Structure formats: C-alpha cells, structure tokens
Amino acid sequence: MAVKILGDKDFEKVPPLKNKVLRVNLNANIYGTFAEIGAGQETVRHFFRAGGASGTIAKAMSAYDKDFSDAIYGVEDDGRYVTEKRLKKMLSHEMKLIEDRISRYKQPDKIFFTYANTVATIDFAKKYKGHGWVGIRFQITPEGEFNEIILHVRFHENDARLQQLTLGTLGVNLIYGAFYKHDNPKNLLRYLYDHIDQDQIEIDTINFSGPQFEHVDNRLMSLQLVKNGMTEAVMFDAKGNNILPAALLYKKNVLALRGSFRPVTKVNMDMFEKAYKMFVEANRVNEKKTEAIFEITLSNLRAEGDIDEEDFMARARLLGSLGQTVMISNFKEYYRVVEYFSNYTKERMGLVMGVNNLIDIFDTSYYRHLSGGILEAFGKLFFKDLKVFLYPMKDPKTGEYTNSDNLKVHPRMKELYKFFKLNGKVLDIENYDPEITDIFSREVLRMISDDEKGWEGMLPEGVAELIKSRNLFGYQSQALLEAKK
C-alpha cells in the first residue's frame, strides 16, 4: 500500500511538534541515524514516540563514555568533546556507515541523513550554563550530494532537564527544516525556534554548505541571527566564514573599532592601525594572542530604514578585502560590548573611537534603563583592564583639533571624565595622519552617488577598485550605464 506523504496544507502555519515528526516518519524515503552526546537522546525520542519510526530510524546512539566516544570517532588533539570538529567527525562517521551498510540496489529511493549533537548542559554548581554543537548532513534526492547545516547553541535555562527538552525540540525543528524548508534558509532559521522561547536558547553561529546552499552567503545568515533576536552578536573572518565568538576570543586580548564603514575610509584604517600599535606595545599584550574586531551595530545597519542586505554585504566585502574580522552586534552602548567580550576573555581590552563617540559615552540619557544609571554603565565599562584609544577631531572651520585634553563633556560629567582621564583609561592617538582627518564616510558616499570625482583617494588601497568592479554603494560603471540605456 502506498504511503501518503503529507503536504503543507495538512499542517498549521506552525505545526505541532508531533506533526513535524510524523511528516518525516511517514515519508517512506527519509532514512538515517541519530547520534546524540551529552544531553540524552532527546531528539530521537520524539521520533520514536510519534509512531512510524521504523522506516526512518536506522540507528540511535549516545556514546556518553569518553573512551567509547574516542573509540568510535577518534581522539581529539585538544581533548575536547563539545566542538565543531567533533560534530563533523560524528556526521562523517555515521553517514559513511549508512552508505556502507545500506544497499542502493535494494533501496534506490532512499534519501539519507545523519543528525548529531555534542553538548554540555548546565553544571551542578550552575556556574556554566552549557553549550553545544548541533548539525545534520542530508540528501534532497537519492544518491544526490550531501548538504550540511551546522549550528552552535548556548543554553540560558537554569535546569539541565529543561535544557535537554529544549535541545530535543530544536533537533526536531532542524531535521524538519532540512527536508521541508531547505529552499528558503531564512525561513528555516526562524522555524528553528518553533515551540521554543528565545530566552531558552541562543544560536550564535550557523553555517549552511552543500549544493543546495551554494548560493547562500553565511554572513547573511549570521545577520539574520542578530536581526531575529536569536543572538546578540555574530562574527565572521576576512574570507567570509562565520566564526564562533567564544572560540575566537577565548583568552585573547581584544581591540575593537566601531563604525559604519560605509565605506571603510583611510581614516578608519588610520584609527585602527595607530591604536593597534599602541595597544600591542602596552605591557602584558601579546600580539599573537590579540584579536582586532571591526564592529557594526544593528542600529547602524538600520540607519536608512530597513536593513539593506546588499549594503551590508558591500561593507562586509570591503572589510574582508582588508583582512579584517567583522562583528555584527545588537549593542547600542559601549559597555555592553565590553560585557560581551568579558564573557570569553579576562585579558586586556581596547576600544578605538573618535571624539564624538567618547562624548556620547558621557551622555546620561543612554543609561536611563539602568538602575545605577551612568555609574553602573561605567562600572561595567571601566572596571575591566580596558583603555580607550581616542582619535582627534578636526574643526573644519578653525582647523583646531579636539583630543582628550580639550574635549568638553556635560558640566555634571566633568569630574567623572577627569577621573578616567587621570587614571590612564583614555589615551590619545598622537601619531595620526593630519592629511586625512577631513575624510568622512558620508561624504565619500555622497560623492559616489553623485558621480563626483576624487573619492577614490579617500579610501584604502584596493577598496575603490572593489567598489567599481561590483558597483557598490550606488556606483554605476560605464558598462552599467550603457546597459540601462
């Protein structure tokens, strides 16, 4: 008897979890294994209980014991088990077993999958809330190439049992999404939170790979995580690869520069390069253990209204071409950036900023939501081993420069500012290039838009060429103009 494959019309907009499981179980072609380590077999449990699992589940296992796990998947060089590398080994090993053991001659219509997770739930002392890697390797067609979705989660619940239940729900959503929502990765991302509150679990890294996702830029997927409130910050390297923030920042010195970078200018790079030199020359800063971060806030991306993904990608590509690591965050206030970095490192931190940014930090209106107001914010900002590297501002009318010595804050904040200044928390970048201090991103953007000459010289080497070759920020090449005629 033929098995009826349920269609979208048979389900609500947000299907009950059991319906999702049944849709997978009742698909006669979907067949695979579950390997779950560290939080019980919470995902596969849903598939066993829903019914019809005999045609879906080839194997379910949980190699809890480290020796057994090492015997199956090999020993890691760093001795760690909750890592992306471990997860990928699990996916590769289990998929190879399916292909070795299931005859394509007997099962020509099967589409294989392997779901795996390796997690650590909250510890007994409730000091570390836990985290984990979750992933699926799957086919869309029989004998088709494999696709992968791999993500990292951080638990926010304070009970191990609740974390296990949440992980099980997330696993079901991921498997269901892989088979039935793969044609729209943005929607697939949102559906991962079906039946899960965002304060239960955080997804801070996700990567799509394989032929089904060859046109997916994972940087855009990272942007969606922040935009949808699934995490507060994401990072990607110069090559456009998403990076787990915890892995990048662990025990590192961190220097961060916030800006619009629309586009990145010579001033931006002068700020960064001069501040970086000062930072690494300071005591106790090992350059090999130092990360430089170019941060773009979500509010900045929304400055022109809705987030323009093309505009975002333009900024990302330009910073990547300069070899920089980019962070997209939902942090409006600087103290929240420092708090975030402090989750992963206790080493030295530095913030690079212009005069106007430092003046804004002393604006009490930014801290009305805090019970301790500006003092609470400054306690979080400066109690760490943090320094601000201040780039001077030139007055276009008088030609005079404003630095930390003649900077003016609100009269009520003057003594507070003096306290941080005298304690060496604010350092002037003195060897700046005076020839470029008149350059502003917004002016460069206007010149590009108005087809005005001369903007190329305001940008770092190679950036103007990239803008022209890709027609970024409204630039229209002669070829593009001809094509529009």
ABEGO torsion letter per residue (X at the ends): XBBBBBBAAABBABBBAAAAAAAAAABAABBBBBBBBGAEBAAAAAAAAAEGAAAABABBBBBABAAAAAAAAEBBAAGBABBAAAAAAAAAAAAAAAAAABBAAABAABBBBBBBBBBBBBBAAGABAEBBBBBBBBBABBGBBBBBBBBBBBBABABAAAAAAAAAAAAAAAAAAAAAAAABAAAAAAAAABGBBAAABBBABBBBBEAAAAABBAAAAAAAAAAAGABABBBBBAAGBBBBAAAAABGBBBBBBBBAGOBBBAAAAAAAAAAAAAAAABBGBBAAABBBBBBBBAAAAAAAEBBBAAAAAAAAAAAAAAGBBBBBBABABAAAAAAAAAAABABBBBBBBBAAAAAAAABAAAAAABAAEAAAAAAAAAABBBBBBBBBBBBAAAGBBBBAAABBBBAAAAAAAAAAAAAGABBBBAABBAAAAABBAAAAAAAAAAGBBGAAAABBBGAAAAAAAAGBGGBBBAAAAAAAX
